Amino acid sequence: QVQLVESGGGLVQAGGSLSVSCAASGSIFSINTMGWYRQAPGKQRGLVATITSGGSTIYAESVKGRFTISRDNAKNTVYLQMNSLKPEDTAVYYCNVGAKTYPGSPSKTYWGQGTQVTVSS
């Protein structure tokens, strides 16, 4: 199948920057959309940003202008650069990938294990 390994995250003061990355490996034929979601304590998991294989992006309104999603298709890796961080950005960030494991197979969604981002005020 497909494995996702996330890295980055951590603790930063408000106004600071952090980056997270997610590398996909395993039985991969193709990857379409890659993205990041986050879940704060007591809240539902929600979209942060997504990027297609062609580079089209979607951002949550709350992060527009502060976060940048990018990907390296050769490395099957997606990145999230987070600038001007706010305490309300504190959450567990999850990588999300839509991938096919062989030609003609349906695209399935895979999730990373999550990485903690904490922004102190």
Phi, psi and chi 1 to 4 in degrees:
 res  aa     phi    psi   chi1   chi2   chi3   chi4
   1 GLN       - -154.0  -65.8  -62.2  -37.2      -
   2 VAL  -116.5  130.6  177.2      -      -      -
   3 GLN  -112.7  141.2  -65.1   80.9   42.3      -
   4 LEU  -119.3  128.3  -57.8  179.1      -      -
   5 VAL  -119.5  118.3  177.1      -      -      -
   6 GLU   -97.2  151.1  -58.9  171.5    1.6      -
   7 SER  -147.8  162.9   59.4      -      -      -
   8 GLY    98.1 -159.4      -      -      -      -
   9 GLY    80.6 -168.0      -      -      -      -
  10 GLY   127.7 -154.2      -      -      -      -
  11 LEU  -114.0  134.4  173.5   64.7      -      -
  12 VAL  -147.6  154.5   67.2      -      -      -
  13 GLN   -80.4  155.7  -71.9 -172.2  -28.9      -
  14 ALA   -55.2  137.6      -      -      -      -
  15 GLY    92.2  -10.8      -      -      -      -
  16 GLY   -85.2 -173.2      -      -      -      -
  17 SER  -129.7  150.8  -62.2      -      -      -
  18 LEU  -147.3  159.3  -80.7  176.1      -      -
  19 SER  -134.7  149.6   63.5      -      -      -
  20 VAL  -129.4  152.8  -70.0      -      -      -
  21 SER  -138.1  160.1   63.2      -      -      -
  22 CYS  -145.5  120.9  172.0      -      -      -
  23 ALA  -108.3  129.6      -      -      -      -
  24 ALA   -99.2  139.4      -      -      -      -
  25 SER  -146.3  171.2   63.6      -      -      -
  26 GLY   112.6 -150.0      -      -      -      -
  27 SER   -84.1   85.0 -178.9      -      -      -
  28 ILE  -115.2  123.1  -61.6  172.4      -      -
  29 PHE   -92.8  -46.4  171.8   68.5      -      -
  30 SER  -156.4  153.6   65.6      -      -      -
  31 ILE  -122.7  129.9  -65.8  177.3      -      -
  32 ASN   -96.6  -99.2 -174.7   12.8      -      -
  33 THR   -84.0  137.8  -59.8      -      -      -
  34 MET  -122.4  149.0  -53.9 -179.0   83.5      -
  35 GLY  -165.3  178.9      -      -      -      -
  36 TRP  -128.8  137.2  -68.3   93.8      -      -
  37 TYR  -125.1  162.5  -70.5   69.8      -      -
  38 ARG  -141.2  154.3   66.6 -173.7 -179.1 -174.5
  39 GLN  -138.3  117.3 -173.1  168.1   17.8      -
  40 ALA   -91.8  158.3      -      -      -      -
  41 PRO   -55.1  129.7  -26.5   35.6      -      -
  42 GLY    77.8    4.1      -      -      -      -
  43 LYS  -121.6  161.8  -65.0 -172.6  176.8 -179.4
  44 GLN   -78.4  156.0  -70.7 -170.8  -30.6      -
  45 ARG   -68.9  135.0 -171.0  175.4  -59.0 -174.9
  46 GLY  -136.8  160.6      -      -      -      -
  47 LEU   -65.6  138.0  170.1   72.5      -      -
  48 VAL  -106.7  -57.5  176.3      -      -      -
  49 ALA  -164.0  150.9      -      -      -      -
  50 THR  -134.3  158.5   63.0      -      -      -
  51 ILE  -144.8  133.0 -176.5  167.9      -      -
  52 THR   -86.0  172.8   67.3      -      -      -
  53 SER   -63.1  -24.6   55.9      -      -      -
  54 GLY   -87.6   -4.9      -      -      -      -
  55 GLY    98.3    3.9      -      -      -      -
  56 SER   -73.4  137.6  -63.6      -      -      -
  57 THR  -122.5  153.6   57.7      -      -      -
  58 ILE  -134.2  136.1  -64.4  175.1      -      -
  59 TYR  -125.8  146.7  -68.3   93.9      -      -
  60 ALA   -66.5  145.8      -      -      -      -
  61 GLU   -56.6  -35.9  -75.5  -65.4  -31.2      -
  62 SER   -68.0  -16.4   59.8      -      -      -
  63 VAL  -116.1   -5.0  -52.8      -      -      -
  64 LYS   -57.3  134.0  -79.1 -176.3  179.5  179.0
  65 GLY    85.1  -11.0      -      -      -      -
  66 ARG  -115.2  -36.2  -59.8 -172.6  -61.8  120.1
  67 PHE  -107.3  147.8  -69.4   11.4      -      -
  68 THR  -132.6  124.7  -58.5      -      -      -
  69 ILE  -100.5  142.2 -170.6  170.1      -      -
  70 SER  -149.6  168.1   61.2      -      -      -
  71 ARG  -148.5  154.5   63.5 -170.4  -79.2  174.5
  72 ASP  -117.8  102.7 -175.2  -28.0      -      -
  73 ASN   -64.5  -32.6  -69.6  -30.8      -      -
  74 ALA   -66.9  -27.8      -      -      -      -
  75 LYS  -104.5    1.3  -64.4 -178.8  178.7  179.2
  76 ASN    51.2   44.1  -70.5  -25.1      -      -
  77 THR  -126.1  139.6  -60.2      -      -      -
  78 VAL  -119.2  143.5   61.2      -      -      -
  79 TYR  -122.9  153.4  -51.7   92.3      -      -
  80 LEU  -135.8  113.1 -175.1   68.8      -      -
  81 GLN   -95.4  124.6  176.1   65.0   41.2      -
  82 MET  -117.4  116.6  -58.6  176.1  -76.0      -
  83 ASN  -115.8  164.0  -61.1  -33.0      -      -
  84 SER    48.2   48.8  -58.4      -      -      -
  85 LEU   -65.8  146.6  -77.8  159.8      -      -
  86 LYS  -120.9  155.9  -55.3  174.9 -178.8  179.8
  87 PRO   -54.8  -32.0  -29.9   37.4      -      -
  88 GLU   -73.1   -5.0   50.3  -96.0   43.2      -
  89 ASP   -82.7   -7.2  -66.0  -42.6      -      -
  90 THR   -61.3  125.2  -64.1      -      -      -
  91 ALA  -177.7  171.1      -      -      -      -
  92 VAL   -89.6  126.9  177.0      -      -      -
  93 TYR  -100.4  127.9  -75.8   68.2      -      -
  94 TYR  -114.6  133.3  -65.6   91.7      -      -
  95 CYS   -81.5  142.9  173.5      -      -      -
  96 ASN  -134.8  129.9  173.4  -79.6      -      -
  97 VAL  -134.7  135.6  167.8      -      -      -
  98 GLY  -102.6  117.7      -      -      -      -
  99 ALA  -138.9  151.4      -      -      -      -
 100 LYS  -107.3  139.4  -65.3 -176.4  177.1 -177.6
 101 THR   -96.5  -14.5   54.2      -      -      -
 102 TYR  -158.3  160.4   56.9   89.0      -      -
 103 PRO   -56.9  129.6  -24.4   34.6      -      -
 104 GLY    86.7   -6.4      -      -      -      -
 105 SER   -76.7  154.7   66.6      -      -      -
 106 PRO   -71.6  152.0   26.2  -33.9      -      -
 107 SER   -76.2  132.4 -179.6      -      -      -
 108 LYS  -115.5  155.5  -67.2 -175.2  178.4 -179.5
 109 THR   -99.6  132.2  -61.6      -      -      -
 110 TYR  -122.0  147.5  -60.2   89.1      -      -
 111 TRP  -121.2  143.6  -69.7   93.1      -      -
 112 GLY   -78.8  176.9      -      -      -      -
 113 GLN   -81.0  -13.8   78.6  -79.8    4.4      -
 114 GLY    95.6  143.9      -      -      -      -
 115 THR  -135.7  137.7 -175.0      -      -      -
 116 GLN   -82.1  131.5  178.0   70.2   44.6      -
 117 VAL  -119.9  122.4  170.7      -      -      -
 118 THR  -123.8  126.5  -58.1      -      -      -
 119 VAL  -115.0  117.6 -175.4      -      -      -
 120 SER   -91.5  147.8   62.7      -      -      -
 121 SER   -89.0      -   58.3      -      -      -
